Amino acid sequence: MSQILCLSMIGAVIGAYLGKYIGWAIRAWPSHEKFHCDYLKCPSCSKGLEFGCCNAGIAQERCYIALSAIVAGVSVFFFGFSIKALISWLFVAACLIVTIVDIRCFIIPDCLSKGGIAAGIIYAAIAWAVLQWGGFQLSYYVPFTDSFIGFVVGGGFLMFLGKVSEVVFKKPDGMGGGDVKLLAAMGAWAGWKPVIVTVLIASFVGASFGLATIIYDSIKNKKSYRPMSHHIPFGPYLCLGFLITFYFGMEPFLNFFNAYQYWVMNR
């Protein structure tokens, strides 16, 4: 036990060091566009303040560092010093960046989504080669075929919904291209079954939050609801669904679905 705690503390220290890069990445969008080293040196950089960058500030920087340290330490505690612990930290860091940038700017950085697609498929291919010829197990492994199908299903599903939305509501951009690429990247890393669960969780949570927002606005601000007038970032809900599926697997969802099916059949 003392050994795993020691390793967790080492992981937390490494996570704290890497945490500053999360703030750096968030500050890079959308005003700066590039990972310029000046934005890494100071959380209140003059260039960021000049552009009215809402990410500049030491308080937010400390939050990113603290969260990064906690995630790294907890990941090492449960998964050991392993590839899965590293991937766990990377997933949380990427989802945090996507969430904040999408909420603030309604965009999802292409280098995360497109890069995530390529990285997920390449990792699956390398893992397959290691299992075939290396002869040892990896702490995180998705079969290459599942990775590729997950990429196709993830991107294709939201693209299909977007096209349906355009036809039904006569309004373009029913589903943002950033969401399509993000879910494709999630499918490449998790496989096609988890990506379906991710969409279901994201849709349920997003719809619940959207309904609660509409009710709150109608009661508190006396604001009447107009269909198709609200632009809701879907990326944060996809990230939430993806992380829930990654950490807890599909069993809780399947158990809930089976319980619901049993309730319906025995009413």
N, C-alpha and C positions, 0 to 999 in steps of 0.2 A: 504493500500500500504506500509506503513512504517513497518507494522508487517511482511509482506512477505519479504521485503528487509532485515530486521533484521534476519529472519530465513535463508535467503540466505547467509548472512555473516557468520552465525554460521555454515552452511553447508560448506562454503568455508574454514573455519578454520579447520573443521574436515577433509575435503578433502586434505588440505595441510599437515596435520599430517599423513594421510594415504599415501600420495604421495611417501614418502620414501620407502614404501614397494614395490612400482612399480619398482623402481631402484633395490631394493634387489632381486626381482624376475627375472629381466632381467639379473643381474649379475650371477644368479644361473645357467644359461645355456650359452654355453654347457660345459665350463671348470670345473665348480664346482659341478654340478649335484645335489647338495642338498642345502636346505635353511639353511645354517650355519649362526649362529648369528653374527659371525665376519664380514660377508659381509653386515650386516645391520648397523654396527657401523660407518664404514668409507667408503665413495665412492671411495677412492683410496687405498683399502686394499692391503697389501704387497702380499698376496696370489694371488690376482687378477692380480697385476702387474707382478708377477713371471710367471704366465701363459700367459702373454700378453693379458690380458682381455681388450677388446676395450670398455667395459662398465665402467671402472674405470674413475672417473673424476667428480669434483664438479659441472662443468657447466651443464652436462647432468642431474645430480641429481636435480638441481634447475629447469630445464625444466620440469621434471616429477612432481615435487611438484607444480609448477605453473599450469600445465595442470590439475592436479588432483583437485586443488582448484577451478579452473574455471568450470570444469565439475560438481563438487559437488554443487557449488553455483547456476549455471544455472539450474541444475536438480531440486533443491529445489524450485527455483523461479517458474518453470513451473508446477512441480508435487507436491509441498508441501513437508512436512516432512512425506514421505510415502515410502511404499515398492518399488514403481515404481522409485522413486528418487534414492534409494539405488541400485536397479537393473541397472538403467541407468549408475551410476558410475562404477559398477562392469563390465558391458559390455564394456565400454570405456577402463577401465584399462586392462581387459583381451585382448581386441583387440590390444591395444598398445603393450603389451608384445609379443603377437603373431607376430605382424607386424615387430617389430625390430629384434626379434630372427630369424624369417624366412628369412628376407632380409640378415642378417649377416651370418647365419649358415645353411640356407636351412633345418631347422627342425621346427616342431611345438611341444612344450612340451606336452607329453602325459597326465601329471597330470592336464593340463588345458582342453584338449579335452575330455579325458575319464571322468575326474571329472565333466566337464560340462554336459556330457550326463547324468550321475547319478543324479547330482543336478537338472537338468531341469525336469527330469521325476519325481523325488521325490517332487519337488516344485509343479508340476502340480497335483500330487496325494493329497498333503496336501491342496492345494487350493480348489480342488474338495470337500474334506472332510469338509473344513471350510464353503464352500457355502451350502453344504447339511445340516450340523448340526449346524453350527455357526450362520447362518442367516444374515450375513453381507457381503457387497461387498468388493473385494480387488482391489487395484489401478492397479495391473497388474495380469492378469489371462489368462491362455491358457488352454482350456479343455484338460483333460487327454488323450482322444483319439487323439486329434490333436497333442499333444506333442509326443505321441508314434509313430503316423504315420509320423510326421515330422522327428523323429529320424531315422526311417526306410527309408523314402524317401531321406533324406539328405545324409545318408551314402551310401545307395544303388545306388543312381544316379551317384555319382562320382566313385564308385567302378565299375559300369557298363561301364562308359566312359574309365576307366583305362584298363579294359579287352578288350574293343574294340580297344583301342590304341595299346595294345600288339599284337593283331591279325593283324591289318591293317599295322602298321609300323614295325612289327617284332622287337619291342624294349621294354624291360621290364620297369616297373616303369613309365608308361606314366602319371599316376596320383599318386602322393605320398600318402602313407597311412595316413600321418598327415592331409592332406587336407580332406580325407574321414571322419576321426574321428571328425575334426573340424566342418564340415558341419552337421554331425550327431548331434553334441552338439547344434549347432544353431537351427536345426530342433526341438530338444527336448525343447528348450526355446521359440521358436517363433511359431511352428506349421508348417504344410506341405505347406500351400499356401505361406506364407512369405519366406520360404526357397527356393522355386522355383524362386521367384522374386530375392532373394539374388544371386542365381547362374546366372541368366540372367544379372543382373547389373554387377556382378564380371566378367563375360565372356566378356561383351561389353567393360568395362573399361580396363581389362587386355589385350584384343586383340588390342585395340586402342593404349595403351601404348607400347605394344610389336612392333606394326607396326611403331610407331614413333621412337622407339629405333633403329630399323633396318634401317630406312631411314636416321636417324642422323649418324649412323656408316658408312653407305655407302657414305654419302656426306662429313662428317667431317674427318673421319679416313680412308676413301677409303677401307673399309672392306666389302668384298663380303659376301652375305648371303648364308649360307648352311642350308638346311632344317634339323630340329630336332637337331641342334647343340647348341641351346640356352636353358639354364635351367632358367626358370622364376618362382620365388616363387608366388604361387597362393593364399597363406594365406592372404596377405594384401588386395587383391581385394575382397576376401570373407568377410573380416572384414568390408571393406568399404560398400559393398552391404548390409550386415547385419545391420549396424548402420543406413544407409539411410532408410531401411525398418522399423526399430524399431522406429525411430523418426518421420518419415513422413508418415508411413503406406504404403499401396499398391495403394492408390488412384492416386497419381501422375503418377505411372507407368501405371495403367489401363487407365487413361486419355490419356497418350501418345500413348498407344497401340490402343485405340479407334480412336484417331485422325489419326494415321497412316493407320488403316484399312479403315477409311472413305476416306482418300486420295487415297488409292489404288483402292477402288471401284468406285471412281468418276473421275478417270484419263481420 
